[in-house]
Amino acid sequence: MLPTPDLSHLKQADYNHVYEPSEDTFLFLDAFEDDQKYLETLKPAISLEIGSGSGCVTAFVGKILGESSCLKLCTDINPRAARATVATVRQNKLTADVVETSLVEGLLPRLKGKIDLMYFNPPYVLTPSEDVGSRTIEASWAGGIDGREVIDQFLPFVKDLLSPKGAFYLVVIEENKPEEICNILHQDGFDSAKIRTRAAGRERLHILKFTRRTAPEDKH
Ligand SMILES: C[S@@+](CC[C@H](N)C(=O)[O-])C[C@H]1O[C@@H](n2cnc3c(N)ncnc32)[C@H](O)[C@@H]1O
């Protein structure tokens, strides 16, 4: 079992402003641990976490990838979260470039088709639409109608950013209608798999994984 990244530099006061790693975060880590061999074979040249929060997930993925030459990128809309991510990668003796931005604003067109590994534990809680788009701790959970407003804003970027061999991992809850999300990305040419599921209180969490559908002729 891989150890959870060292987060001892983050104090309770930080978690008043930055999402504290929780059941969803840890399920995400479990999914990456399950996929360790896959990730080692994938050998991503560039990875991107959207909404990196404390930086826990990127530090964990960084440990899996080891001293590879992967350029790790992170974004977060919350400036305090962006700073926490910088501190966490440093605390874990890793490197990452952290951009304070909404979703992937500013990364396209430069990174078009270049991301080999992309992952997002989004704000997925069902809330009024007015709650979406804050740059504070509220951005950690406020997902709007069906908890899908931020997720749906992001989905069109998946086809633009992922490289041909790339994989995209997404945390969702049952109320986000995972089948519908899979259908949307299916239309953009992606296969999907539900690779982990866990009940956490009243939430039923899932980790979805998307890879580009190979054309039938590619299989020969
Ligand atoms: C559920 S938290 C996940 C944090 C961390 N990745 C984890 O798994 O513990 C969601 C994160 O997404 C960020 N976020 C929300 N909306 C965003 C947006 N439009 N662009 C970038 N980050 C966003 C929040 O600030 C928060 O850090």
The ligand as an ORCA input file, in Angstrom:
! r2SCAN-3c Opt
* xyz 0 1
  C     -13.868     18.393     -4.061
  S     -12.530     19.536     -4.051
  C     -11.195     18.421     -4.462
  C      -9.855     18.861     -3.950
  C      -8.729     17.820     -4.125
  N      -8.464     17.567     -5.510
  C      -9.096     16.536     -3.424
  O      -9.429     15.558     -4.138
  O      -9.067     16.499     -2.191
  C     -12.785     20.428     -5.569
  C     -11.676     21.420     -5.918
  O     -12.006     22.019     -7.181
  C     -11.745     23.405     -7.127
  N     -12.587     24.045     -8.153
  C     -13.920     24.273     -8.134
  N     -14.328     24.884     -9.262
  C     -13.215     25.029    -10.030
  C     -12.965     25.600    -11.302
  N     -13.941     26.148    -12.039
  N     -11.705     25.612    -11.775
  C     -10.679     25.085    -11.038
  N     -10.851     24.536     -9.825
  C     -12.103     24.504     -9.320
  C     -12.079     23.804     -5.703
  O     -11.489     25.019     -5.323
  C     -11.539     22.579     -4.936
  O     -10.185     22.760     -4.593
*
